[in-house]
Amino acid sequence: RFWGQKCGSYRGAGEAHQPTVFKAMATGQPYPVRACFTVQSNPMVTAGNTRLVYEALRSLDLYVVMDYWMTPSADIADYVLPIACWMERPFLHDEFGIDCVIWAGEQALPATIPGEYSRKTDWEVLRDIGTQLGQDWPWENLEQVFDYRLSPLGMTHKEFIAQGGYRFPEKIPSYKDMGGFGTPTGKLELYSTVFEKLGIDPLPSYKESFENPISRPDLAKEYPFMLITGGRFMPLFHSEFRQIESLRRLHPQPLAQVNQKTANELGIADGDWIWVETPRGRIRMKCQCTDTIHPQIVHTEHGWWFPEMLGEESSLHGVWESNCNVLTETAPEACNDKSGGWPLRTALCKVYKGEPL
């Protein structure tokens, strides 16, 4: 607004507060949410507070998953649509408007082979639903969408591909070139006028997290360690690739990092299976002893489920076994009162020996 320029695409522009949406599904408050479409996502593993997510998705009148694989989320869906993969669709990628490169490509493989299978892109499915509901979608296919998005450059999607993409000039204007920072005052605001307008404390302030030895000394007696979750690791990514045997062999089991001294005091050896427990529940992982983590901290890996386990209700591909979000909390009182962020890296826990999966 300060610079007077059109903003690029932003990855969070169409988002709602995730825990609040799941709570509305489960309770009908502040209003009922009765249907959900999950597009190439796995909320039963990757969203905080798995038990709330399960309760929410199970309470829906209609739950549809669009994905390539049968995941724990797909296991509980009413319908699973095998959506077109990246080679079966054209693309135009601008890194969410935060990179200096835009690149594009044509569809490489047919999404439909008569008599064999027929897949649609997620965009086509959502457009079909929209038009059935009486909405006006001005484009009939993704190529037309991309033509529209590229129109400021004066070229079509095909012409853009032939050109080889687009790289912005290497010199990016500084705040001085733009006449100031992109704030209402044009200044670097330590006192946020945006927060002030929203009725939020405009100055930074410290508040203890909802669950730590200081804010909950009563819980800390039973749960003496601090849990952090969500560390990524190669070659797996988020909840992807557990079903790819060549990648799974490189990282076959879920790991929890524990300080070597702490593990010795607990009688736990490197490679032992352990239970990590919070007031929400417990999961089991293999212990990885290390000196690179604080003695009071335990870290659990992110995104674990087990394609080799059954997808039926009692198992859901092992979603309750080693999924760190079984341990996390997303209640309103646990979330940040300004941003709404929920605590994935601050919870009290205890650790003890467990049985192998």
C-alpha positions in Angstrom: 0.0 0.0 0.0 2.8 2.4 0.9 4.7 1.6 -2.3 1.6 1.9 -4.5 2.4 -1.3 -6.3 0.4 -4.5 -6.9 1.4 -7.2 -4.6 2.4 -10.6 -6.0 0.8 -13.9 -5.1 1.0 -14.8 -1.4 0.9 -18.3 -0.1 -1.2 -17.4 2.9 -3.7 -15.2 1.3 -6.5 -17.8 1.2 -5.9 -19.4 4.6 -8.0 -19.6 7.8 -6.8 -20.4 11.3 -6.4 -24.1 11.1 -7.2 -25.2 14.7 -10.3 -23.0 14.7 -11.6 -24.6 11.5 -11.0 -28.1 12.9 -12.8 -27.1 16.1 -15.7 -25.7 14.1 -16.0 -29.1 12.3 -16.0 -31.0 15.5 -18.3 -28.8 17.6 -20.3 -26.6 15.2 -19.0 -23.5 16.9 -18.9 -20.6 16.1 -20.7 -22.1 13.1 -21.0 -25.5 11.4 -18.5 -26.7 8.8 -19.9 -29.8 7.2 -17.7 -30.6 4.3 -13.9 -30.6 3.5 -11.7 -31.2 0.5 -8.1 -32.0 1.2 -5.9 -31.4 -1.8 -2.5 -33.2 -1.8 -2.2 -32.8 2.0 -2.2 -35.2 4.9 -3.7 -33.3 7.9 -4.0 -36.5 10.0 -0.2 -36.4 10.2 0.9 -32.9 9.5 -1.7 -30.8 11.4 -1.3 -30.1 15.1 -3.4 -32.0 17.7 -4.1 -35.2 15.7 -7.0 -36.3 18.0 -8.9 -33.0 17.3 -8.2 -33.4 13.6 -9.5 -37.0 13.6 -12.7 -36.0 15.6 -13.2 -33.1 13.2 -12.9 -35.0 9.9 -14.9 -37.9 11.3 -17.8 -35.5 12.1 -18.2 -34.2 8.6 -21.0 -35.0 6.3 -18.6 -35.1 3.4 -14.8 -35.5 3.3 -12.9 -35.8 0.0 -9.2 -36.3 -0.4 -7.4 -35.6 -3.6 -4.0 -37.3 -3.6 -1.7 -39.9 -5.3 -1.5 -42.3 -2.3 -3.7 -43.8 0.4 -2.6 -41.9 3.5 -4.1 -41.8 7.0 -6.2 -38.8 5.9 -7.4 -40.7 2.8 -8.2 -43.7 5.0 -11.1 -41.9 6.6 -12.3 -40.0 3.6 -15.7 -40.6 1.9 -14.1 -40.3 -1.5 -10.5 -40.4 -2.6 -9.8 -38.9 -6.1 -6.5 -40.0 -7.7 -5.5 -36.5 -8.9 -3.3 -35.7 -11.9 0.3 -35.7 -11.0 2.8 -33.0 -12.0 3.7 -34.6 -15.3 0.0 -34.8 -16.2 -0.7 -31.1 -16.0 0.8 -27.8 -17.2 2.4 -25.6 -14.7 3.4 -22.0 -13.9 5.5 -21.5 -10.8 6.6 -18.2 -9.2 7.7 -19.6 -5.9 4.8 -17.9 -4.2 6.0 -14.5 -5.3 9.1 -14.6 -3.1 11.7 -15.6 -5.6 13.2 -13.8 -8.6 12.4 -16.6 -11.1 9.2 -17.6 -12.8 9.2 -20.9 -14.7 6.7 -23.0 -16.6 6.1 -26.2 -18.5 3.7 -28.1 -20.7 1.8 -31.2 -19.8 4.1 -34.1 -20.5 1.8 -37.1 -20.2 -1.9 -37.6 -20.8 -4.1 -37.5 -17.7 -6.6 -39.7 -19.4 -6.2 -42.9 -21.3 -9.6 -44.2 -22.7 -10.5 -47.5 -21.1 -7.6 -47.3 -18.6 -8.0 -44.3 -16.3 -9.0 -40.7 -16.2 -7.6 -38.1 -13.8 -8.3 -34.4 -13.4 -6.2 -31.7 -11.9 -7.3 -30.3 -8.5 -8.1 -27.1 -10.3 -10.5 -28.8 -12.7 -12.3 -30.6 -9.8 -12.7 -27.4 -7.9 -13.8 -25.5 -11.0 -16.4 -28.2 -11.8 -17.8 -27.9 -8.3 -17.9 -24.1 -8.5 -19.7 -24.1 -11.9 -22.2 -26.6 -10.6 -22.9 -24.3 -7.7 -23.5 -21.4 -10.1 -20.2 -19.7 -9.8 -18.6 -17.9 -12.7 -15.2 -19.2 -13.5 -13.9 -17.2 -16.5 -11.3 -19.8 -17.5 -12.0 -23.3 -18.9 -8.6 -24.8 -18.3 -5.2 -24.1 -16.6 -3.6 -22.8 -19.8 -6.2 -20.0 -19.9 -5.4 -19.2 -16.2 -1.7 -19.0 -17.0 -2.4 -16.9 -20.1 -4.2 -14.5 -17.8 -1.5 -14.4 -15.2 1.2 -13.8 -17.8 -0.8 -11.1 -19.6 1.2 -8.2 -17.8 4.3 -9.6 -19.6 2.5 -9.5 -23.0 2.8 -13.3 -23.7 0.9 -16.5 -23.5 1.8 -19.6 -21.5 3.2 -21.3 -24.6 5.2 -18.2 -25.6 6.5 -18.0 -22.0 7.7 -21.6 -22.1 9.4 -21.0 -25.5 11.2 -18.0 -24.0 12.6 -20.2 -21.2 10.9 -18.5 -18.2 11.6 -15.2 -16.7 14.2 -13.9 -14.2 13.7 -10.5 -12.6 16.6 -8.0 -12.7 19.3 -9.0 -10.2 19.2 -5.5 -8.6 16.3 -5.5 -6.3 15.2 -2.0 -5.2 16.1 -1.2 -1.5 13.8 0.6 0.9 15.7 3.8 0.0 14.9 3.4 -3.7 11.2 2.9 -2.8 11.0 5.9 -0.5 10.8 3.9 2.7 9.7 0.6 4.1 6.4 -1.1 3.2 4.7 0.1 6.3 1.9 2.7 6.8 4.6 5.2 8.0 7.3 4.2 5.6 9.5 3.6 8.5 11.0 0.5 10.1 8.3 0.1 12.8 9.4 -1.1 16.2 6.1 0.3 17.4 3.6 -1.3 15.0 0.9 1.0 13.7 -0.7 -1.9 12.1 -1.1 -3.7 15.4 -2.2 -0.5 17.0 -5.0 -0.2 14.5 -6.1 -3.8 15.2 -6.2 -3.1 18.9 -3.2 -5.2 19.6 -0.2 -4.2 21.8 2.0 -2.3 19.3 5.2 -3.0 21.2 7.0 -6.4 21.4 6.3 -8.1 24.7 7.3 -11.4 26.3 4.9 -14.0 27.4 5.6 -17.5 28.7 4.5 -20.3 26.5 1.4 -22.2 27.6 3.3 -25.2 28.8 6.8 -25.1 30.2 8.4 -25.5 33.7 7.8 -21.8 34.5 4.1 -21.6 33.4 3.2 -25.1 34.5 5.4 -26.2 37.4 2.7 -28.6 38.5 3.0 -30.5 35.2 6.8 -30.3 35.1 6.9 -32.6 38.1 5.6 -35.5 36.0 6.8 -34.2 32.6 10.4 -32.9 33.3 11.6 -32.4 29.7 10.7 -29.9 27.0 9.6 -31.3 23.7 10.3 -29.8 20.3 8.7 -31.3 17.2 8.9 -30.8 13.5 12.5 -31.3 12.5 12.8 -32.2 8.8 15.3 -34.7 7.5 16.4 -36.0 4.2 15.5 -37.9 2.0 11.9 -37.8 3.4 9.8 -34.6 3.2 6.9 -33.6 5.5 4.8 -36.8 5.4 5.9 -37.8 1.8 7.9 -40.7 0.5 7.4 -43.2 3.3 6.0 -45.5 0.6 9.0 -45.1 -1.7 11.2 -48.2 -0.8 14.5 -46.8 -2.1 14.0 -43.6 0.1 12.6 -45.4 3.1 15.7 -47.6 3.3 17.8 -44.5 3.8 15.7 -43.5 6.9 13.6 -46.5 7.8 12.4 -45.7 11.4 11.2 -42.5 13.2 13.9 -41.0 15.5 13.7 -39.0 18.7 16.8 -37.1 19.7 17.8 -37.2 23.4 20.9 -35.8 25.0 23.5 -38.6 25.7 23.8 -37.7 29.4 20.0 -37.7 29.9 19.7 -41.0 28.1 22.3 -42.5 30.4 20.4 -41.3 33.5 17.2 -42.9 32.1 18.9 -46.2 31.3 18.3 -45.7 27.6 20.8 -46.7 24.9 21.2 -45.4 21.4 18.8 -47.3 19.1 16.4 -48.3 21.9 12.7 -47.8 21.3 11.3 -45.2 23.6 8.0 -43.7 24.5 7.7 -39.9 24.4 4.6 -38.8 26.3 2.8 -35.4 26.9 -0.5 -34.8 28.7 -2.1 -35.3 25.2 -0.8 -38.8 24.5 2.3 -40.8 23.7 4.2 -42.1 20.7 7.2 -44.4 20.2 10.3 -43.8 18.3 13.9 -45.0 18.2 16.2 -43.1 20.4 19.1 -41.2 18.8 21.5 -40.2 21.5 23.4 -36.9 20.8 25.5 -34.3 22.5 24.1 -31.6 20.2 20.8 -31.1 22.1 20.2 -29.6 25.5 19.9 -32.2 28.4 16.4 -30.9 29.1 15.2 -31.1 25.5 13.7 -34.0 23.5 13.1 -33.7 19.8 10.7 -35.8 17.7 10.8 -36.1 13.9 7.9 -34.8 11.8 5.5 -36.5 9.4 5.6 -40.2 10.4 3.0 -42.8 9.3 3.5 -46.3 8.0 2.3 -47.3 4.5 3.1 -50.9 5.4 0.5 -51.0 8.2 -3.2 -51.5 7.6 -5.3 -48.6 6.6 -8.4 -49.8 8.5 -9.9 -47.9 11.4 -7.9 -49.6 14.1 -4.6 -48.6 12.5 -5.0 -45.9 9.8 -1.6 -46.7 8.5 0.0 -46.4 12.0 -1.0 -42.7 12.5 -1.1 -43.1 16.3 2.2 -44.9 16.6 5.0 -42.3 15.9 3.2 -39.1 14.7 4.5 -36.2 16.8 1.3 -34.3 16.4 -0.4 -36.8 18.7 1.6 -34.9 21.4 0.8 -31.3 20.4 -1.9 -28.9 21.6 -3.9 -26.4 19.5 -6.5 -25.1 22.0 -7.1 -21.4 21.9 -5.3 -20.8 25.2 -2.2 -22.5 23.8 -2.1 -20.3 20.7 -0.4 -17.0 20.4 -2.9 -14.2 21.1 -1.6 -12.0 18.3 -0.8 -14.3 15.4 -2.8 -17.4 16.3 0.3 -19.6 16.0 0.1 -22.9 17.8 3.0 -24.4 19.9 4.7 -27.2 18.0 8.0 -26.6 19.8 7.0 -26.0 23.4 5.4 -28.8 25.5 6.3 -30.7 28.6 7.1 -34.4 28.1 8.6 -37.5 29.7 10.6 -40.3 28.1 10.9 -43.9 29.0 11.8 -47.2 27.4 9.2 -48.7 25.0 8.6 -51.7 22.9 9.6 -51.9 19.2 6.9 -51.4 16.6 
